[in-house]
Every structure is written in C-alpha cells, then in structure tokens.
Amino acid sequence: MSSPPPLSGIRVLELAGLAPGPFAGLLLADYGATVLRIDRATPSPNPIPTRDLLSRRKSSIAVDFRSPGGLNLIKALIPHVDVLIDPFRPGVLEKAGLCPTTVLRALNPRLIVARLTGFRRDGKYAAMAGHDINYIAVSGVLSMLGRAHEKPYAPANIIGDFAGGGATCFMGILLALIERQRTGTGQVVEANMVDGSAYLATMPRLSTKTWAWGGDRGTNLLDGGCPYYDTYETKDDKYMAVGALEPQFFAALLKGLGLTKDDLPGAREDPSTWPGLRTLFTKVFGSKTRAEWEQIFDGTDACCTPVIGQNELEEQGFDHRPIVTLRNTPGLAIASGAEKEKDVAVKAAKGQGKGVEGEGWKEEGLSPGVGGEAVLEQWVGWRRGKQFDVENGGLVLARTQASKL
C-alpha cells in the first residue's frame, strides 16, 4: 500500500497572483500540501471566480492585508504555516508591513518564504513591469527561438512563467524544506524567471561554440534548421514531428517514407543538403494523411510521431498525470477537464453554492473565499465571529485576538 503523498501535512499560504506563483502552489498541492490562497477582498456577496485556472485542490480566503485587521489576520496565521508564496514585485510585502526577514520569519523561524519575480531582484530591470516574453528576452533564451531569418518567436508563456518560474520556485521550496529538516529553521527562497529560463537553456548556451548550435537562430540541429528534426504538414492539414537524429533512426525514417539514400540530395550530415532534403520530406509527408503516417510509424524507431492538439487529447480522454511519479509516495491523481477532487476545499464549498460544479471546480477557476474558512478551522480552530470577522468582503482578525500579537 502506498504511503500518503510526500508533502502531506505541509501548510502553504499562497498570495494570489498570475501563472508562476499559482503553478508553484499547484505542484505543492498535487503532492499533498494543503494550499490556502489569499485572494483580494471584495465587497460583493457573490464574487466572480478569478482568472486563475491553477486552483486544483486549493481553497481560498479573501483578505485585504492593507487594512490593519487583514494584516493582523495574516500575521496571526504565519506561526501555523510552513510556506508562504510571494508572487509580487520587489518591495510589495515590505511596504505592506510583511517583510520576510524582519516580520514573517520573526513570527515563525521555521517559515519558508518563496519569493518569485519576473526580473532579477537587482539590476536595471528590478523595478520594471514585465511579462514572460520580457523575462526570456533578457535571459538570452528568446534570441534562440524561431525560424532562420525571421524574428524571435515567443513560445506562449511556457518557458518563463511555468518552467523557469513556477517549477523552479517549487524546486527551491523543496530544497528549503530539506534544509529545514537538518537545521530546524526556514529561509527566504528567491526565484526569478530570468535566471530560471537561462538555466533551462544551459545545453544550447554551452553549445553555441560548437557545430550543434553555432549558427544563427533556426539554422542549427535542434532549433528547426535540420530537416530531420522538424515538423511536416500532412495531406489532411495536420502535422508529423520528426526527430531522427541518429543514423539508425534516420534509416528507419527513410524506410517508412519509402525513400532510399539514392533519393537524397547528399549526405545528411552536410548542412548544404538540408534545404533540398527538407523540400523532399515536405513533398512526401504531404502525400498521406496523418493517420496514414501514424499507421506506418507507430511502433518503429523512426522517431516520427503525430503532433496532437489539446482538443484531441481531451477527446481521447488523455491521462493527465503528476509531473513525476513516486512509486512509494505518489502524487495525487489528476482528472481531465473540470477537476473532480474530493479535498477539504470542495467539501467545504458544497452548500455554499459558489465555485463548485458537481464534485469539481468550474472551468473558470476558484472563487475568492471558497473553502478557506474550513481550512482555518482545521489548521488553528478559528471560526467566524470568534477569532475572525468579515469587513468589506475581507477577513479580519477579531480585536480580542489582535491584542495577543
């Protein structure tokens, strides 16, 4: 029998943000941590769901921590949690009176404060606003992406927000948790999307002085320059992906395409032959449908697979799994479409009539305030009207409790 997920018992406060912070919280929740999101207070009795779709297994309380009562509530919670995720620009927490070093960790020396920014916390960009495209631009990564002789191509927000940001922050939190087991104290974890993205590009960065990545963008082995590491349109306007780098895989590719070495414009290792080889592959792939090519290449070592769209995956009932499998202490199962989790947040939200559809969250995300009061009672035994109240749509610490701070 499997043991509980590895992060069971870890309590996380996630200050609501966009993309990278919520993704770090999602990873923690998927491996057993209890994640309580702190949303902005709203006077509306029926607040609309946030745009954050990364709310699986999370619950929420709405707090205005710029108000004395809201600030006191967060301070009173800090001694009872393990991790605080800070998604704000440098200086925001300090200005709010929640400085990680002088306030938060003074309240709880075991606390891990995970601070995630786009730009580095020093240098000329530190105080500037930005988005994923800006962070990967100054990291050097964006300059590597795109076709030859064309402008750099932004790969959605996968590299900066999620890989270089949220996943990197998650790794930093895990490292800090390991260190806390040894020392008994927490620490401040600082992650940023510039360094995270640059680190992800270690291999191509080191390869820029070699033949593999020494040419201009889009002319190299792994960036779309090589015709046997590329995508090709099929007869039915779909695509196949080819990654036949090694000789034996390339030979299997030729066999499936019905080609021989005599059909090629020259040695495949010679980049001068690549334009002609790409033209040949384009013509051949365009002669059959994707399904026909799948039938030919499935089960072979040609390194040739279909490019499957997200809608297709959903229609096929794609098995969405945790990021890594731990055999003895696995992460929690992930459902497709509207999540169908039976965690404390869902149970608490039932009967409140907001944020829940059946047994899972609505697609539009978690509504502020859903499930969080149940978590407060579970963590510290707090109840509305006793330890906290509601003012202007936000939770505040009761005056009787504030006097204990």
GIQUI-V742621 format. One record per residue. N is the residue number from 1. RES is the residue in one small letter. SS is DSSP state (H for helix, E for strand, C for the rest). OMEGA is omega in whole degrees, 0 to 359 (NA if undefined). Layout:
# GIQUI-V742621
n->N res->RES ss->SS omega->OMEGA
n->N res->RES ss->SS omega->OMEGA
This chain:
# GIQUI-V742621
n->1 res->m ss->C omega->180
n->2 res->s ss->C omega->174
n->3 res->s ss->C omega->177
n->4 res->p ss->C omega->178
n->5 res->p ss->C omega->189
n->6 res->p ss->C omega->181
n->7 res->l ss->C omega->176
n->8 res->s ss->C omega->180
n->9 res->g ss->C omega->178
n->10 res->i ss->C omega->182
n->11 res->r ss->E omega->186
n->12 res->v ss->E omega->168
n->13 res->l ss->E omega->179
n->14 res->e ss->E omega->175
n->15 res->l ss->E omega->189
n->16 res->a ss->C omega->177
n->17 res->g ss->C omega->181
n->18 res->l ss->C omega->168
n->19 res->a ss->C omega->191
n->20 res->p ss->H omega->178
n->21 res->g ss->H omega->176
n->22 res->p ss->H omega->179
n->23 res->f ss->H omega->176
n->24 res->a ss->H omega->177
n->25 res->g ss->H omega->178
n->26 res->l ss->H omega->179
n->27 res->l ss->H omega->177
n->28 res->l ss->H omega->181
n->29 res->a ss->H omega->181
n->30 res->d ss->H omega->178
n->31 res->y ss->C omega->166
n->32 res->g ss->C omega->180
n->33 res->a ss->C omega->173
n->34 res->t ss->E omega->185
n->35 res->v ss->E omega->178
n->36 res->l ss->E omega->182
n->37 res->r ss->E omega->177
n->38 res->i ss->E omega->178
n->39 res->d ss->E omega->177
n->40 res->r ss->C omega->178
n->41 res->a ss->C omega->177
n->42 res->t ss->C omega->181
n->43 res->p ss->C omega->182
n->44 res->s ss->C omega->178
n->45 res->p ss->C omega->178
n->46 res->n ss->C omega->183
n->47 res->p ss->C omega->179
n->48 res->i ss->C omega->177
n->49 res->p ss->E omega->178
n->50 res->t ss->C omega->176
n->51 res->r ss->C omega->183
n->52 res->d ss->C omega->177
n->53 res->l ss->C omega->183
n->54 res->l ss->C omega->188
n->55 res->s ss->C omega->181
n->56 res->r ss->C omega->177
n->57 res->r ss->C omega->179
n->58 res->k ss->E omega->171
n->59 res->s ss->E omega->189
n->60 res->s ss->E omega->163
n->61 res->i ss->E omega->178
n->62 res->a ss->E omega->184
n->63 res->v ss->C omega->170
n->64 res->d ss->C omega->185
n->65 res->f ss->C omega->170
n->66 res->r ss->C omega->176
n->67 res->s ss->C omega->180
n->68 res->p ss->H omega->181
n->69 res->g ss->H omega->178
n->70 res->g ss->H omega->178
n->71 res->l ss->H omega->179
n->72 res->n ss->H omega->180
n->73 res->l ss->H omega->180
n->74 res->i ss->H omega->179
n->75 res->k ss->H omega->180
n->76 res->a ss->H omega->179
n->77 res->l ss->H omega->188
n->78 res->i ss->H omega->180
n->79 res->p ss->C omega->186
n->80 res->h ss->C omega->183
n->81 res->v ss->C omega->182
n->82 res->d ss->C omega->187
n->83 res->v ss->E omega->171
n->84 res->l ss->E omega->178
n->85 res->i ss->E omega->181
n->86 res->d ss->E omega->183
n->87 res->p ss->C omega->191
n->88 res->f ss->C omega->175
n->89 res->r ss->C omega->181
n->90 res->p ss->C omega->175
n->91 res->g ss->C omega->184
n->92 res->v ss->H omega->179
n->93 res->l ss->H omega->180
n->94 res->e ss->H omega->180
n->95 res->k ss->H omega->180
n->96 res->a ss->H omega->182
n->97 res->g ss->C omega->181
n->98 res->l ss->C omega->179
n->99 res->c ss->C omega->183
n->100 res->p ss->H omega->186
n->101 res->t ss->H omega->186
n->102 res->t ss->H omega->183
n->103 res->v ss->H omega->188
n->104 res->l ss->H omega->182
n->105 res->r ss->H omega->171
n->106 res->a ss->H omega->177
n->107 res->l ss->H omega->183
n->108 res->n ss->C omega->182
n->109 res->p ss->C omega->179
n->110 res->r ss->C omega->184
n->111 res->l ss->C omega->172
n->112 res->i ss->E omega->179
n->113 res->v ss->E omega->182
n->114 res->a ss->E omega->184
n->115 res->r ss->E omega->186
n->116 res->l ss->E omega->177
n->117 res->t ss->E omega->176
n->118 res->g ss->C omega->176
n->119 res->f ss->C omega->174
n->120 res->r ss->C omega->181
n->121 res->r ss->C omega->174
n->122 res->d ss->C omega->180
n->123 res->g ss->C omega->189
n->124 res->k ss->C omega->181
n->125 res->y ss->C omega->192
n->126 res->a ss->C omega->184
n->127 res->a ss->C omega->184
n->128 res->m ss->C omega->171
n->129 res->a ss->C omega->179
n->130 res->g ss->C omega->174
n->131 res->h ss->C omega->184
n->132 res->d ss->H omega->184
n->133 res->i ss->H omega->179
n->134 res->n ss->H omega->182
n->135 res->y ss->H omega->180
n->136 res->i ss->H omega->177
n->137 res->a ss->H omega->183
n->138 res->v ss->H omega->177
n->139 res->s ss->H omega->184
n->140 res->g ss->C omega->185
n->141 res->v ss->C omega->183
n->142 res->l ss->H omega->181
n->143 res->s ss->H omega->182
n->144 res->m ss->H omega->190
n->145 res->l ss->C omega->178
n->146 res->g ss->C omega->180
n->147 res->r ss->C omega->178
n->148 res->a ss->C omega->176
n->149 res->h ss->C omega->175
n->150 res->e ss->C omega->181
n->151 res->k ss->C omega->176
n->152 res->p ss->C omega->187
n->153 res->y ss->C omega->180
n->154 res->a ss->C omega->182
n->155 res->p ss->C omega->186
n->156 res->a ss->C omega->178
n->157 res->n ss->C omega->185
n->158 res->i ss->H omega->187
n->159 res->i ss->H omega->185
n->160 res->g ss->H omega->185
n->161 res->d ss->H omega->190
n->162 res->f ss->H omega->181
n->163 res->a ss->H omega->182
n->164 res->g ss->H omega->182
n->165 res->g ss->H omega->186
n->166 res->g ss->H omega->181
n->167 res->a ss->H omega->178
n->168 res->t ss->H omega->177
n->169 res->c ss->H omega->176
n->170 res->f ss->H omega->179
n->171 res->m ss->H omega->178
n->172 res->g ss->H omega->178
n->173 res->i ss->H omega->179
n->174 res->l ss->H omega->179
n->175 res->l ss->H omega->180
n->176 res->a ss->H omega->177
n->177 res->l ss->H omega->177
n->178 res->i ss->H omega->180
n->179 res->e ss->H omega->180
n->180 res->r ss->H omega->177
n->181 res->q ss->H omega->182
n->182 res->r ss->H omega->187
n->183 res->t ss->H omega->183
n->184 res->g ss->C omega->181
n->185 res->t ss->C omega->177
n->186 res->g ss->C omega->180
n->187 res->q ss->C omega->176
n->188 res->v ss->E omega->177
n->189 res->v ss->E omega->180
n->190 res->e ss->E omega->176
n->191 res->a ss->E omega->174
n->192 res->n ss->E omega->188
n->193 res->m ss->H omega->176
n->194 res->v ss->H omega->180
n->195 res->d ss->H omega->179
n->196 res->g ss->H omega->180
n->197 res->s ss->H omega->179
n->198 res->a ss->H omega->180
n->199 res->y ss->H omega->178
n->200 res->l ss->H omega->181
n->201 res->a ss->C omega->183
n->202 res->t ss->H omega->184
n->203 res->m ss->H omega->178
n->204 res->p ss->H omega->178
n->205 res->r ss->H omega->179
n->206 res->l ss->H omega->183
n->207 res->s ss->H omega->183
n->208 res->t ss->C omega->178
n->209 res->k ss->C omega->181
n->210 res->t ss->C omega->181
n->211 res->w ss->C omega->186
n->212 res->a ss->C omega->183
n->213 res->w ss->C omega->184
n->214 res->g ss->C omega->182
n->215 res->g ss->C omega->177
n->216 res->d ss->C omega->179
n->217 res->r ss->C omega->177
n->218 res->g ss->C omega->179
n->219 res->t ss->C omega->188
n->220 res->n ss->C omega->188
n->221 res->l ss->C omega->189
n->222 res->l ss->C omega->183
n->223 res->d ss->C omega->179
n->224 res->g ss->C omega->180
n->225 res->g ss->C omega->183
n->226 res->c ss->C omega->184
n->227 res->p ss->C omega->177
n->228 res->y ss->C omega->167
n->229 res->y ss->E omega->190
n->230 res->d ss->E omega->176
n->231 res->t ss->E omega->184
n->232 res->y ss->E omega->180
n->233 res->e ss->E omega->180
n->234 res->t ss->C omega->184
n->235 res->k ss->C omega->183
n->236 res->d ss->C omega->176
n->237 res->d ss->C omega->172
n->238 res->k ss->C omega->186
n->239 res->y ss->E omega->171
n->240 res->m ss->E omega->178
n->241 res->a ss->E omega->182
n->242 res->v ss->E omega->177
n->243 res->g ss->E omega->187
n->244 res->a ss->C omega->185
n->245 res->l ss->C omega->184
n->246 res->e ss->C omega->183
n->247 res->p ss->H omega->183
n->248 res->q ss->H omega->177
n->249 res->f ss->H omega->178
n->250 res->f ss->H omega->178
n->251 res->a ss->H omega->178
n->252 res->a ss->H omega->177
n->253 res->l ss->H omega->179
n->254 res->l ss->H omega->180
n->255 res->k ss->H omega->180
n->256 res->g ss->H omega->180
n->257 res->l ss->H omega->182
n->258 res->g ss->C omega->182
n->259 res->l ss->C omega->173
n->260 res->t ss->C omega->178
n->261 res->k ss->H omega->180
n->262 res->d ss->H omega->179
n->263 res->d ss->H omega->186
n->264 res->l ss->C omega->180
n->265 res->p ss->C omega->180
n->266 res->g ss->C omega->180
n->267 res->a ss->C omega->184
n->268 res->r ss->C omega->181
n->269 res->e ss->C omega->182
n->270 res->d ss->C omega->182
n->271 res->p ss->H omega->180
n->272 res->s ss->H omega->179
n->273 res->t ss->H omega->187
n->274 res->w ss->H omega->178
n->275 res->p ss->H omega->179
n->276 res->g ss->H omega->179
n->277 res->l ss->H omega->178
n->278 res->r ss->H omega->178
n->279 res->t ss->H omega->179
n->280 res->l ss->H omega->180
n->281 res->f ss->H omega->180
n->282 res->t ss->H omega->180
n->283 res->k ss->H omega->183
n->284 res->v ss->H omega->180
n->285 res->f ss->H omega->180
n->286 res->g ss->C omega->183
n->287 res->s ss->C omega->181
n->288 res->k ss->C omega->177
n->289 res->t ss->C omega->178
n->290 res->r ss->H omega->180
n->291 res->a ss->H omega->178
n->292 res->e ss->H omega->178
n->293 res->w ss->H omega->177
n->294 res->e ss->H omega->180
n->295 res->q ss->H omega->180
n->296 res->i ss->H omega->191
n->297 res->f ss->H omega->179
n->298 res->d ss->C omega->179
n->299 res->g ss->C omega->179
n->300 res->t ss->C omega->176
n->301 res->d ss->C omega->181
n->302 res->a ss->C omega->182
n->303 res->c ss->C omega->182
n->304 res->c ss->E omega->186
n->305 res->t ss->E omega->178
n->306 res->p ss->E omega->170
n->307 res->v ss->C omega->187
n->308 res->i ss->C omega->180
n->309 res->g ss->C omega->181
n->310 res->q ss->H omega->179
n->311 res->n ss->H omega->178
n->312 res->e ss->H omega->180
n->313 res->l ss->H omega->180
n->314 res->e ss->H omega->179
n->315 res->e ss->H omega->181
n->316 res->q ss->C omega->182
n->317 res->g ss->C omega->183
n->318 res->f ss->C omega->180
n->319 res->d ss->C omega->180
n->320 res->h ss->C omega->186
n->321 res->r ss->C omega->175
n->322 res->p ss->C omega->188
n->323 res->i ss->C omega->177
n->324 res->v ss->C omega->182
n->325 res->t ss->C omega->172
n->326 res->l ss->C omega->189
n->327 res->r ss->C omega->182
n->328 res->n ss->C omega->180
n->329 res->t ss->C omega->187
n->330 res->p ss->C omega->172
n->331 res->g ss->C omega->183
n->332 res->l ss->C omega->183
n->333 res->a ss->C omega->180
n->334 res->i ss->C omega->179
n->335 res->a ss->C omega->177
n->336 res->s ss->C omega->178
n->337 res->g ss->C omega->177
n->338 res->a ss->C omega->186
n->339 res->e ss->C omega->183
n->340 res->k ss->C omega->183
n->341 res->e ss->C omega->178
n->342 res->k ss->C omega->181
n->343 res->d ss->C omega->184
n->344 res->v ss->H omega->181
n->345 res->a ss->H omega->180
n->346 res->v ss->H omega->181
n->347 res->k ss->H omega->181
n->348 res->a ss->H omega->184
n->349 res->a ss->H omega->178
n->350 res->k ss->C omega->182
n->351 res->g ss->C omega->176
n->352 res->q ss->C omega->175
n->353 res->g ss->C omega->179
n->354 res->k ss->C omega->175
n->355 res->g ss->C omega->184
n->356 res->v ss->E omega->176
n->357 res->e ss->E omega->186
n->358 res->g ss->C omega->178
n->359 res->e ss->C omega->182
n->360 res->g ss->E omega->180
n->361 res->w ss->E omega->172
n->362 res->k ss->C omega->183
n->363 res->e ss->C omega->186
n->364 res->e ss->C omega->175
n->365 res->g ss->C omega->184
n->366 res->l ss->C omega->177
n->367 res->s ss->E omega->177
n->368 res->p ss->C omega->177
n->369 res->g ss->C omega->184
n->370 res->v ss->C omega->172
n->371 res->g ss->E omega->188
n->372 res->g ss->H omega->181
n->373 res->e ss->H omega->176
n->374 res->a ss->H omega->178
n->375 res->v ss->H omega->178
n->376 res->l ss->H omega->178
n->377 res->e ss->H omega->180
n->378 res->q ss->H omega->183
n->379 res->w ss->H omega->190
n->380 res->v ss->H omega->178
n->381 res->g ss->C omega->181
n->382 res->w ss->C omega->175
n->383 res->r ss->C omega->178
n->384 res->r ss->E omega->181
n->385 res->g ss->C omega->178
n->386 res->k ss->C omega->181
n->387 res->q ss->C omega->178
n->388 res->f ss->E omega->177
n->389 res->d ss->E omega->178
n->390 res->v ss->E omega->177
n->391 res->e ss->E omega->178
n->392 res->n ss->C omega->177
n->393 res->g ss->C omega->180
n->394 res->g ss->E omega->178
n->395 res->l ss->E omega->177
n->396 res->v ss->E omega->178
n->397 res->l ss->E omega->179
n->398 res->a ss->C omega->184
n->399 res->r ss->H omega->178
n->400 res->t ss->H omega->179
n->401 res->q ss->H omega->182
n->402 res->a ss->H omega->181
n->403 res->s ss->C omega->181
n->404 res->k ss->C omega->182
n->405 res->l ss->C omega->NA
